């Protein structure tokens, strides 16, 4: 079996961030390959490069002997590259049949109507959509929209099928149905790449698995062998990072249970449109407590963070801050109540200097108080004082993360949500960031740590909760969670 797809020295830079770093892969014809890795590993960038949505900074992509590196997405589609998206993107006011027609005639406007009809009928049957072919996409539930996403890709007659996070937002039974569909497409001729955070999909559909971390290939081999590797587990759980053991001194005791809760979530349900993410979530954070929120990609961690800060409104339940239910309140009122959100992705204002970015979070504060807050941030991160007149985005990724943390502190919050602050950082920069959090912990700052680096988060936290499919499946002291055999199972489905 020859190589159908070769990726040679593929790199992609976004400014100073290297998302894909000299990646080399060879994928045989007909193989079903899973691509996995923690948040920020470079998976979505890779599928964008393969599909043609992104142009590489260096390297080559060769498909069936043809260099397609410089071809745009439409040209790749005509050569046989089909892809799906994590969030389905059908034409909502078109029927299922019309959605397929768009794909069919996009690659061959002059094909015969009879042959196109026969092909559509076959695709609708394969994807389980024949009974709803006459309905508009808008009326379909999420699983059927996912099926339509696959069907539209199949209408391109793909030789290479790219499936991007097809399991996202689905419950167990729906995932089982989706696995059945993917297996039916593996005919030994069509090459399939699945980029997925639902490990069960990779385990049950893929014969081969590649792990990406920091944009590089970390591991590769038969799926079961890769998923059983302790080294691969360390990529997700954080134990493989150098220096992780020297953060977060343990001298700060957990607050007493008698301390009134600063934050309570009671029976919270939340999601995005048809995708239901959080289910009956209950959580308590006390003053001075550091709580880690852990879980595999797609478990609902970031949605939880957005629910607390008010940018996602729960469909049911209560979010109580200092005894006051904040559900339905706008984010600025929640900020005024003492909740700061250091968001994933940093969100630095590129046109503002470092100091201006910081001051943005303290508008309306008297100048003297504003300066005291600045001094506190500059004491915590001396490099920000040195670079205070520089544009915020001119600094390194680690320094920008320090700026994002500092900006969260400028509102003098009672509780800070830190969402994936280690994302994309080199281990040495993670050390600096977590050392700063350890100092904040010693000062008594209440923190909700949403984190992919399990080892670092548990070293810092008093308490930890592990999410799985939007539910808390494991809770306890940080040390008890660290040593619980269920932790690895919740990430990999293994014991």
N, C-alpha and C positions, 0 to 999 in steps of 0.2 A: 504494500500500500504506500504510494508516494505522498509526499507532502503537498497538500492542497494550498495551505497558507503558510507563508514565511514572514516573520517579523524580524527585521535585522537592525539592531542598534537604534531602536525607535525611542525618540525623546520628545518631550513637549514641555516648554517653559511658559509660564505666565508671569512675566516680569522676572522677579528674583526667585519665584517658586518653581521648582522642578517637579512636575506632576508625574511625568513618565521619564524614566532615566535609563537610557541605553538598553532597552528591553529586547531580548531575543527569544523567539518562540517558533516552533515548527509544529504544525497541526496536520495530521494525515487526512486524506479524503474520507468522509463519512464518520469521522470521530465526533463524539459529543464531549466537549471539554467544558469544565466548570472553572470560572475565574472567581476566586474569593480573596478576601483581605479585609482588614479593619477599615473604619471610616477614614477617608483621606488617603487611602493607599494608592489611589490612581485608577480604580476600576472604571469609573464613569468616563474619565479622560480616555482610557484605552478604547472603550466602545465608540466614543466619539471619533477617535482617530481611524478606527476600522471602518466605520460607517461613512466617513467623509465629512462629518459636521465640523471637525477640527483638522487643521493642517499641522503636520509635525514640524518641530524645530530641527530635527535631524533624523536620519535613518530611512528605511525603506519598508514598504508593504508589498509583498508579491503574492498574487492570487492566481492559481492555475497557470503559473509561469509568466504572468503579465504583471509588470510593475504598475500598481494603481496608486502609488503614493500621492501623486499630484492631481488625481481625478476628483472632481467634486462629487457630492452625494448622488445627484441624479445620474451621472455617468456610471457610478458604481452600481446603482440599482439596475441599470440596463445590462450590466455585466453579470448580475446575479447575486447582489448583496441585498438582503432584506433584514430589517431590524424592527424591534418593538421598543416601546418606551415604558419606563416604570409607571408613569401616570398615563393611562390610555389617551390617545389624541385623535379619536375619530371625528368625522364631520357630523356633529350632533344632530343636525336637522335633516340629514340624509338617512335613507334606510340602510340596513345592513348590506343588502345587495348593491345599492348605489355606492357605498363605501368601497366595496370590492371592485366595482367597475372603474372607479377613479384610478386605483392602483393598476389594474389590467391595462387600461388604455394609455396610461402614462408611459409605460415601457414599450407599447406597441400600438400606436393609434390606428393602424390599418389592419389589425387582425380581424378575422371573420367573426361576425356576431354569433354564429352558431357555435364555433369552437370556444369563444369566450364564455358563452352561457354554460356549456358543458363543464368547463374548468371551474366556474363559479359553483356549480351544483356539487362538484366533487369536493371543493374546499369547504363549502357550507356543511356537507355531510361529515367530513373529517373533523371539523372544529365544533360540531354539535350545535350549529346555528341555523340549520335548515328550517326549524319550526318558527324562528323569529326573523327570517330573512326580510319580511315585509315591514318590520317595525323600524322606527327611527332609532338611531344610536342613543339618543337622549333618554329613551325609555328603558334602556337595558340596565340591570344591576351590575355591580362591579365585575363579578366573575365573567359574565357574558361580554362585557366591554374588553376584558383581558383576552377572551377568546377571539373577539373581533380584531383586536390588535394583532394577534398571531395570524388570523385569516388574511388581513390586509398585507402582511409581510409575505405570506404564501402566494398571494396573487401576483407578486413580482417574480414568481418562478425562481426562488433563490437557490443558488448553489451553496451559498454561505448564509446561514440564518443566525442573527445576533439577537439573543433574548435578554433584555435588560430588566432585572429585578421583577420578573413576572409574578413572583409569589408575594410581593409587597401588598399589605392590606387585606390579605385573604385569611380566612379561618381554616382550621385543620381539614374539614371535609372539602372545602373549595380547593385547598392545596392538593389534596389527593386527586381530585378531578383534573387539575392542571397537570400534575405529574403524568397521569394517564394520557393526556393529550400530547405532551412532549415526547413521551416514549413512542407514541404512534407515528411521530414524525421522523424518528431515527431509523431511516431505511438503509443505512450503510452507504448511501451515495451523497446525500445532503450533509454537509459539514455544519455542525451546530456549536455555537459558543454561548454558554449561559453565564451571565454575570449576575450573581445572586447572593443575598444575605440570608435567605432561608436555607440553612445547611441541609435540611431534609431534601430539598429539591435537587441539590448537587449530589447528595449521597445516592439518591434513587434514580437519577437520570444520567449521570455522567460517568463514563468509564475512566476518564482522565481528569486531573485537577491541577490547577496552577494557583499558587498563592503569591499575591503581590503585596509588598510593603514598602512604603516610601518610594513608590514608583518603580521599584526593582523587583525582579523575580526572586522570591524568597525560597520557594519549594515547588517541586513538580513531580508528578508520578501518578500511579493508579490511585483512584479516589479514596478507597478505604485506607490505603497506606498513608496517604497525605493527612487525612483527617484524624488518624490515630497518633500522629507525630506529636511528641511533647514540645518540639521546637515550634511547630505551627500553633499549638495551644498558647505558647508564650507570646506570639505575635498579638493574639487577641487579649490575653489576660495580663500582658505587660511584664511578665517575669523575665523576659529576654532582654529588657533594656538595661544597659549598663548604668550604674549610678542610682538606680531607683531606690536602693536600700538606705540612702543617706538623707531622705527627706522626711518631713513630718515627725518631729520628736513626739514621743508618747506621753510626755509629762502633763498634758492638759486633760484633766478628767472630764468624763461626760457629765452634762448637767443632771441635777437631781430630777427624778420623775415627778416630784411635786411642783417643779417649775412649770408655770402655765405655758401652753403651746404658743409659739409665735406664728406658726403656720399649720393649718389643718386642711387636708383634703378628705372629703367625706363622700363616698359613693360617686366618684367622678367618672363620667363617660365623655369621650371627646374623639374627634376625627376630622377628616377633610372630605366633605361631600359624602360620597357613598363609602369611602374607606373609613371603617370604624377602627380606631387605634387604641384608645384606653377604655378599659372595661371595669367598672365598679372599683375604682382605685381609692384606697384609704391610706393616709400618710400623716404623720405628725412630726413636726420639727420644733424643738424647744430652744429657748434663748441660749446662745453660746454653743449649740450643738452643730457638729459637722456631719452631714448626712450624704452618703454616696448613693447615686442612682446608677445602677449598672445594667447590662444586658447586651445581647447581640445587636448588630445592625438591624434596624426596623422594629425593635422591641417596644418602642414608644417613649424613649428617654427624652428626646428633644421636644416631642409633643407635650410631655409633662411639663417641661421647662416653660414652654409657651403658654400653657394653661395657667401656671402660677403667675406669670408676668402680664397676662391679660391679652396677649396677641392671638390666642386661640380661645374661643368661648366654649365651655363645656356644653354638651347637649343635655346633661343631667348632673346633679350633685352640687356640692358646695366647696368653695375655696375661701377659707376663713383666715384672715390676717389680723392678728391682735384682737380677736373676738368679733371681727366684722366680716360679714359675707361679701366678697368682692366680685362674685359672678355677675357679669354684665357691665362692670365698671370699665372704663377705657384704661389703656395702659398707663397714661400719665397720672391717673388717680391712684393706681396701684404703686407707681413709683413714689408718689407723694406719701403713701402709707408706709414707705420704708423698704420696698422691694426693688433691688437693682438686678438687671439681667446682663451679664457679660456673655453675649451671644456667640454661637458657633460662627466662625468666619470673620470675627474681629470687627467688621463694619466701621472701619476708620474713614473719616471724611478726607478725601484726597486733596481737597483745595485748602485745607486748614493746617496750620502748624501743629506740632505736638501739644504745645500749651493751649492753643485754641480748641483742640479736640477735647482736652481735659475740662476747660472752662465751660464748654457746651453743656456739661452735666451739672453745672452749678450756677446756671443763669438765675438771676433774681436774688442770689445770696449776697449779703453785704461784702464789700471788698476785703475787709479784714478777715472775715470767716473764709472767704474764697481762698485767700492767700494761705491760711492755716491748712486748708485741705490740700492745696498744691504742695505745700511743704511736706505734708505727710506722704503724699504719693512720691515725691522726689526722694524722700528718705528711704522709701521702700525700693524704688527703682532709680538709682543714681544716673543711669544712662539717659533716662528721660529728661532730667535736668540739663545734662550736657547737650542734648539734641532738641531742646525745647523750642527753638526757632526754626527747626527743619520741618519740611512737609511730613505729615504723619505717615504717608505711605512710602517715604523714601528710606525707611529703616528696614532692617531685616525682619523676617517673619517672627522671630522670637521677641524682638523689641516691639513690634506692633502688637503682639499679644500682651506684653507688659503695659502698653498704652491702653489697650482695651480693658484690662483689669483696673488700671488707675482711673480710667474714666468712670467705671462702675462705682469706685470708691468715692468719687467726687460728690455724689449725691448724699453722702453720709448715711448709708443705708443701715437698716436693722438686719437685713438678710440679703445675701448676694447669691444669685444663681450663676454658677460657672458652667457653661455648656461647652464641652469638648475643647477645653483650653489647650490640651496637648496636641491637637490635630495638626499634623504636618510639621511638627517641630522636631529638630534633632534632639537626641537624648540629653546632650549637655544643656540645651536651652530648656528642656523639660525640668531638669534639675533646678535651674535658677527660678523658674516660675513656681514650682512646688515648694521651694524653700521660702519664697515670699508668702505663699498661702499658709505655710506652717507658722510664720510670724503672725499673720492675721488670726490664725486659730489661737495662738497664745494670748493675743489681745482680747479674745472673747467674741470675735465676729461670728455670727451665725452664717453657715454656708450650706448650700445645696449643690453638691458636686455631681454633675452629669458627665460621665467620663468613659472613654473607651479603654484607657490604660488602667486595668483593674488593679494591678499591683500598687501603683502610685496612689490611686484613690483610696484603697483600703489602708494604706500606710498613714493617710491623713485623717480619715474619718473616724468618728465614734461609732456610727451606726451605718448599716448598708442595706439596701433593698435591691434585689435583682428582678428586672422585668422580663417577662416572656409573653409575647403576643399581647401586650397591653395590660397584663395582670402581674401583680407582685407574687412571684413563686418562691422566693427565698428572702428571708429577713433575719436580722440579728446584729450582734456587735460585729464590728469590722473583722475582728480576729476569728470569730466563729464562722463568718461567711467565707473568709479566706481558706479555712481548713475543711470546709464542707464539700464532700464529693459531688454534691449536686451542682456546684458552680460550673464545673467543666461540662456537665451534661446539658445545662441550660444554654451553653454556647454552641456545643457540637452534637448534642443528641447522643452522647456516649457516656458511659460510667467510668 
